[in-house]
Amino acid sequence: MKPTWIFGKRLEGLLHILAWSIIIVIPIFIIYTYGNGNLRSLGHFYTNALFYGVIFYLNYLFLIPRFYFRDRKLAYLGAIFLLLILTYLLLSQVETYIFSRMISQRETVEAFRKAEEAHPGPKPPFRQFWMVNFFFTSVLIIGFSFGLAILGKFSQNEKERKELEKEKLNSELAFLKNQISPHFFFNTLNNIYALIIMDSESAQHSVLKLSRLMRYLLYESEQGKTLLSHEIDFMKNYIDLMKLRLNPRIDLKVSFPEEKVNMEFPPLLFIPFIENAFKHGVSLKDHSYIHISMEIKGNSIRFVSRNSMGDSSRPDDGQHPGIGLENVRKRLNLLFPGQHELDICQDQAGFTVNLEIRNLNVKV
């Protein structure tokens, strides 16, 4: 797949070619369809169009990047003024040469004579009118090229900002993985060690699930994309291992789609919510519950996590403590702009996360 900036440059070049094709073709069509095929008028039009094109591209490609974007605005205004004066003087010389050639023709002289006879009186200031028309048209062209350059610069800055944000989020994702790994693996290994003595078969299954989690964290999540079915398997294994240290009295309910969902999906998008539910949803004194569910309807995914306020949570905190939640918000805004709704609510009853992602290419 080719980089997007190459595609953007090609599209910009095609638009310029299209614009110049229209400028070249339409006058020919008009003159030969509705006029008398006067090639001198056509040459007059193309001469002006060529000079206006020079003004456009010198301003668009050279003056704005060299002066305006480098915060040399006074130098830019001086360069624009100098460009207009030089272009006007040069074009006036060319126009004078073309005009003198036109009046040397017999039919042109006759046309001027008839016009004078039909409209006697003072002649309009043609030179002044042409000068005003030139500068007015040139200012419009400069303004148009300036607007295009500003839009292009804004688009470029936006792309660079998104690339920097992606790099930042990737580093935060790596940091998130490193935060998940140490305390989780340490506790899980201690639980498996205890299981080896009491229930060797369960210990074997737990070691297998732990190895799958490590493989997922080390390899699959590095690519930035994974299959949603693999992400679901990762969450199931994670929850199964967390259950090893839960009190059986804790109300734990988990529901995930049973079908294999074959679609690419960002890794570790839901795990911060699950990790925080287990970390902060368990109380040693009060009734505790953790309810986690995911359902796929059509092209939408809905993830819900509910848990009680455990011993490590503070009701007056205003935010649910834990790692990676702000990272998830940023990743969702970047990966699914306008396609998701994230609602996080904390009250006396507990803590609730409701995430819906729409318009996905889901294949079951």
C-alpha positions as CSV (number, residue, x, y, z in Angstrom):
1,M,0.0,0.0,0.0
2,K,1.4,3.4,-1.1
3,P,1.9,6.2,1.5
4,T,-1.0,8.6,1.7
5,W,1.2,11.6,1.0
6,I,2.1,10.2,-2.4
7,F,-1.6,9.8,-3.2
8,G,-2.2,13.3,-2.0
9,K,0.6,14.7,-4.2
10,R,-0.7,12.8,-7.3
11,L,-4.3,14.0,-6.7
12,E,-3.0,17.6,-6.4
13,G,-1.1,17.3,-9.6
14,L,-4.1,15.8,-11.4
15,L,-6.3,18.7,-10.2
16,H,-3.8,21.2,-11.6
17,I,-3.7,19.4,-14.9
18,L,-7.5,19.3,-15.1
19,A,-7.7,23.1,-14.3
20,W,-5.2,24.0,-17.0
21,S,-7.0,21.7,-19.5
22,I,-10.2,23.5,-18.9
23,I,-8.5,26.9,-19.3
24,I,-7.0,25.8,-22.6
25,V,-10.0,24.0,-24.1
26,I,-13.0,26.2,-23.2
27,P,-11.8,29.4,-25.0
28,I,-11.2,27.4,-28.1
29,F,-14.6,25.8,-27.9
30,I,-16.3,29.2,-27.3
31,I,-14.5,31.0,-30.1
32,Y,-15.1,28.4,-32.7
33,T,-18.7,27.7,-31.6
34,Y,-20.0,31.1,-30.9
35,G,-17.4,33.4,-32.5
36,N,-15.6,33.7,-35.8
37,G,-12.5,31.8,-34.9
38,N,-10.3,34.8,-34.3
39,L,-6.9,33.4,-33.3
40,R,-5.6,36.8,-32.3
41,S,-8.2,37.0,-29.5
42,L,-7.3,33.5,-28.5
43,G,-3.6,34.4,-28.4
44,H,-4.4,37.4,-26.3
45,F,-6.3,35.3,-23.8
46,Y,-3.6,32.7,-23.5
47,T,-0.9,35.3,-23.1
48,N,-2.8,36.8,-20.1
49,A,-3.5,33.3,-18.7
50,L,0.2,32.4,-18.9
51,F,1.2,35.4,-16.9
52,Y,-1.5,34.9,-14.3
53,G,-0.3,31.3,-14.0
54,V,3.2,32.5,-13.3
55,I,1.9,34.7,-10.5
56,F,-0.1,31.8,-9.1
57,Y,2.7,29.2,-9.0
58,L,5.4,31.6,-7.9
59,N,3.3,32.6,-5.0
60,Y,2.0,29.1,-4.2
61,L,5.3,27.2,-4.6
62,F,8.0,29.7,-3.7
63,L,6.9,32.9,-2.0
64,I,4.5,31.5,0.6
65,P,6.8,28.6,1.7
66,R,10.0,30.7,1.6
67,F,8.6,33.8,3.4
68,Y,5.1,33.5,4.9
69,F,5.5,30.1,6.4
70,R,8.8,31.2,7.9
71,D,7.2,34.1,9.6
72,R,8.7,36.7,7.3
73,K,5.4,38.4,6.5
74,L,6.9,41.9,5.6
75,A,9.3,40.3,3.2
76,Y,6.4,38.3,1.7
77,L,4.4,41.4,1.1
78,G,7.4,43.1,-0.5
79,A,8.0,40.1,-2.7
80,I,4.3,40.1,-3.8
81,F,4.4,43.8,-4.7
82,L,7.7,43.3,-6.7
83,L,6.2,40.3,-8.5
84,L,3.1,42.3,-9.5
85,I,5.1,45.2,-10.8
86,L,7.5,43.1,-12.8
87,T,4.8,41.0,-14.2
88,Y,2.7,44.0,-15.2
89,L,5.6,45.7,-16.9
90,L,6.5,42.5,-18.8
91,L,2.9,41.8,-19.8
92,S,2.4,45.3,-20.9
93,Q,5.3,45.0,-23.3
94,V,4.0,41.8,-24.7
95,E,0.5,43.3,-25.0
96,T,1.8,46.3,-26.7
97,Y,3.6,44.1,-29.2
98,I,0.5,42.0,-29.9
99,F,-1.7,45.1,-30.1
100,S,0.7,46.8,-32.6
101,R,0.6,43.7,-34.7
102,M,-3.2,43.7,-34.5
103,I,-3.7,47.3,-35.7
104,S,-1.3,46.7,-38.6
105,Q,-3.8,44.3,-40.1
106,R,-6.2,45.9,-42.6
107,E,-9.4,44.4,-41.2
108,T,-8.5,45.5,-37.7
109,V,-7.9,49.1,-38.8
110,E,-11.2,49.1,-40.7
111,A,-12.9,47.7,-37.5
112,F,-11.5,50.6,-35.4
113,R,-12.6,53.2,-38.0
114,K,-16.1,51.9,-38.0
115,A,-16.2,51.8,-34.2
116,E,-15.1,55.5,-34.1
117,E,-17.8,56.5,-36.7
118,A,-20.5,54.7,-34.7
119,H,-19.4,56.0,-31.3
120,P,-17.9,59.5,-31.7
121,G,-16.6,61.3,-28.7
122,P,-13.9,60.8,-26.1
123,K,-12.3,57.4,-25.9
124,P,-12.3,55.5,-22.7
125,P,-9.0,55.3,-20.8
126,F,-8.2,51.8,-22.1
127,R,-4.6,51.6,-20.6
128,Q,-5.8,52.6,-17.1
129,F,-8.7,50.2,-17.3
130,W,-6.4,47.4,-18.3
131,M,-4.0,48.2,-15.5
132,V,-6.8,48.1,-12.9
133,N,-8.1,44.9,-14.3
134,F,-4.7,43.3,-14.2
135,F,-4.0,44.2,-10.6
136,F,-7.6,43.2,-9.5
137,T,-7.3,39.8,-11.2
138,S,-3.8,39.3,-9.9
139,V,-4.9,40.0,-6.3
140,L,-7.7,37.5,-6.7
141,I,-5.3,34.9,-8.0
142,I,-2.8,35.6,-5.2
143,G,-5.6,35.2,-2.7
144,F,-6.8,31.9,-4.2
145,S,-3.2,30.5,-4.2
146,F,-2.7,31.8,-0.6
147,G,-5.9,30.0,0.5
148,L,-4.8,26.7,-1.2
149,A,-1.3,26.9,0.4
150,I,-2.9,27.6,3.9
151,L,-5.2,24.6,3.5
152,G,-2.3,22.4,2.3
153,K,-0.2,23.5,5.3
154,F,-3.1,22.9,7.7
155,S,-3.6,19.4,6.2
156,Q,0.1,18.6,6.5
157,N,0.2,19.8,10.1
158,E,-2.9,17.7,10.9
159,K,-1.2,14.6,9.4
160,E,2.0,15.2,11.3
161,R,0.0,15.8,14.5
162,K,-1.8,12.5,14.0
163,E,1.4,10.7,13.3
164,L,2.9,12.1,16.5
165,E,-0.2,11.1,18.4
166,K,0.0,7.6,16.9
167,E,3.6,7.3,18.0
168,K,2.7,8.6,21.5
169,L,-0.1,6.1,21.8
170,N,2.1,3.3,20.6
171,S,4.6,4.2,23.4
172,E,1.7,4.4,25.9
173,L,0.5,1.0,24.7
174,A,3.9,-0.5,25.3
175,F,3.9,1.2,28.7
176,L,0.5,-0.3,29.4
177,K,1.7,-3.8,28.5
178,N,4.7,-3.4,30.8
179,Q,2.4,-2.3,33.6
180,I,0.0,-5.2,33.1
181,S,2.8,-7.7,33.0
182,P,4.8,-7.4,36.3
183,H,2.1,-7.4,39.0
184,F,-0.2,-9.7,37.0
185,F,2.4,-12.3,36.2
186,F,3.9,-12.2,39.7
187,N,0.5,-12.9,41.3
188,T,-0.4,-15.5,38.8
189,L,2.8,-17.4,39.3
190,N,2.2,-17.4,43.0
191,N,-1.3,-18.8,42.5
192,I,0.0,-21.5,40.1
193,Y,2.7,-22.4,42.6
194,A,0.0,-23.0,45.2
195,L,-2.1,-25.0,42.7
196,I,0.8,-27.3,41.9
197,I,0.5,-28.8,45.5
198,M,-3.3,-28.8,45.7
199,D,-4.5,-29.4,42.1
200,S,-1.8,-30.2,39.6
201,E,-4.2,-30.6,36.7
202,S,-5.6,-27.0,37.2
203,A,-2.0,-25.8,37.6
204,Q,-1.1,-27.3,34.1
205,H,-4.1,-25.5,32.5
206,S,-3.2,-22.3,34.2
207,V,0.4,-22.5,32.9
208,L,-0.9,-23.0,29.4
209,K,-3.2,-20.0,29.7
210,L,-0.4,-17.9,31.0
211,S,1.9,-18.9,28.1
212,R,-0.8,-17.9,25.7
213,L,-1.1,-14.5,27.3
214,M,2.6,-14.0,27.2
215,R,2.7,-15.0,23.5
216,Y,-0.1,-12.5,22.7
217,L,1.5,-9.7,24.6
218,L,5.0,-10.3,23.2
219,Y,4.1,-11.0,19.5
220,E,0.5,-10.5,18.3
221,S,-0.1,-7.1,20.0
222,E,3.2,-5.7,18.6
223,Q,1.7,-5.4,15.1
224,G,-0.9,-2.8,16.1
225,K,-3.7,-5.0,14.7
226,T,-4.9,-8.4,15.7
227,L,-8.0,-10.5,15.1
228,L,-11.0,-9.7,17.4
229,S,-11.3,-13.4,18.1
230,H,-7.7,-13.5,19.4
231,E,-8.4,-10.4,21.6
232,I,-11.5,-12.2,23.0
233,D,-9.4,-15.3,23.8
234,F,-6.8,-13.1,25.5
235,M,-9.5,-11.5,27.7
236,K,-10.9,-14.9,28.6
237,N,-7.5,-16.3,29.6
238,Y,-6.8,-13.2,31.6
239,I,-10.1,-13.4,33.5
240,D,-9.6,-17.2,34.1
241,L,-6.2,-16.5,35.6
242,M,-7.5,-13.6,37.7
243,K,-10.2,-16.0,39.1
244,L,-7.4,-18.0,40.7
245,R,-7.0,-15.5,43.5
246,L,-10.7,-14.4,43.8
247,N,-12.8,-15.4,46.8
248,P,-15.6,-17.8,45.6
249,R,-18.2,-15.5,47.2
250,I,-17.5,-12.7,44.8
251,D,-20.2,-12.5,42.1
252,L,-18.3,-12.9,38.8
253,K,-20.3,-13.0,35.5
254,V,-18.6,-13.1,32.2
255,S,-20.2,-13.2,28.7
256,F,-18.3,-13.1,25.4
257,P,-19.4,-14.1,21.9
258,E,-18.9,-17.8,21.2
259,E,-18.5,-17.4,17.5
260,K,-15.1,-16.7,16.0
261,V,-15.0,-13.1,14.8
262,N,-12.6,-12.7,11.8
263,M,-11.9,-9.0,11.7
264,E,-8.8,-6.9,12.4
265,F,-9.0,-5.0,15.7
266,P,-6.7,-2.9,17.8
267,P,-5.1,-5.0,20.6
268,L,-5.5,-4.4,24.3
269,L,-8.4,-2.0,23.9
270,F,-10.7,-3.5,26.5
271,I,-8.1,-5.0,29.0
272,P,-7.6,-1.8,31.0
273,F,-11.3,-1.8,32.0
274,I,-11.1,-5.5,33.0
275,E,-7.8,-5.0,34.8
276,N,-9.3,-2.1,36.8
277,A,-12.5,-4.1,37.6
278,F,-10.5,-6.8,39.2
279,K,-8.0,-4.5,40.9
280,H,-10.6,-2.1,42.4
281,G,-13.8,-4.0,42.5
282,V,-13.1,-6.5,45.3
283,S,-14.0,-5.8,48.9
284,L,-13.1,-8.0,51.8
285,K,-16.0,-6.9,53.9
286,D,-18.9,-6.0,51.6
287,H,-20.6,-7.8,48.8
288,S,-18.5,-7.6,45.7
289,Y,-19.4,-8.2,42.1
290,I,-17.7,-8.1,38.7
291,H,-19.8,-8.3,35.6
292,I,-18.2,-8.3,32.1
293,S,-19.9,-8.7,28.8
294,M,-19.4,-8.2,25.1
295,E,-21.9,-8.6,22.3
296,I,-21.8,-8.2,18.6
297,K,-24.9,-7.0,16.8
298,G,-24.6,-6.4,13.0
299,N,-21.6,-4.2,12.6
300,S,-21.4,-2.9,16.2
301,I,-19.6,-4.1,19.3
302,R,-20.9,-3.3,22.8
303,F,-18.6,-3.9,25.8
304,V,-19.9,-3.5,29.3
305,S,-18.0,-3.8,32.6
306,R,-19.6,-3.3,36.0
307,N,-18.0,-3.8,39.4
308,S,-18.5,-2.8,43.0
309,M,-16.4,-0.3,44.8
310,G,-13.7,-2.3,46.5
311,D,-11.3,-1.6,49.3
312,S,-8.8,0.1,47.0
313,S,-11.4,2.5,45.5
314,R,-12.3,5.9,46.9
315,P,-15.9,7.0,46.2
316,D,-15.0,10.7,46.4
317,D,-12.2,10.3,43.9
318,G,-14.2,11.5,40.9
319,Q,-12.4,9.1,38.6
320,H,-12.0,5.4,38.6
321,P,-8.4,4.6,39.6
322,G,-6.3,2.4,37.4
323,I,-4.0,2.3,34.5
324,G,-4.6,2.9,30.8
325,L,-8.1,4.5,30.9
326,E,-6.9,7.8,29.4
327,N,-4.9,5.8,26.9
328,V,-8.1,4.0,25.8
329,R,-9.9,7.3,25.4
330,K,-7.2,8.7,23.1
331,R,-6.9,5.5,21.1
332,L,-10.7,5.4,20.6
333,N,-10.7,9.0,19.4
334,L,-7.9,8.3,17.0
335,L,-9.0,4.8,15.7
336,F,-12.8,5.2,15.7
337,P,-13.6,9.0,15.3
338,G,-17.3,9.5,15.3
339,Q,-17.9,5.7,15.5
340,H,-17.9,5.1,19.2
341,E,-19.5,6.1,22.5
342,L,-17.7,5.6,25.8
343,D,-19.6,6.2,29.0
344,I,-17.9,5.8,32.3
345,C,-20.0,6.2,35.4
346,Q,-19.2,6.0,39.1
347,D,-21.7,6.1,41.9
348,Q,-22.5,4.5,45.3
349,A,-23.6,1.3,43.6
350,G,-20.3,0.8,41.8
351,F,-18.4,1.6,38.6
352,T,-19.7,1.1,35.1
353,V,-18.0,1.2,31.7
354,N,-20.2,1.2,28.6
355,L,-18.4,1.2,25.3
356,E,-20.1,0.9,21.9
357,I,-18.1,0.9,18.6
358,R,-20.2,1.1,15.4
359,N,-19.7,0.7,11.6
360,L,-17.2,-2.1,11.8
361,N,-16.5,-4.7,9.1
362,V,-17.5,-7.6,11.2
363,K,-17.2,-11.2,9.8
364,V,-18.4,-14.0,12.0
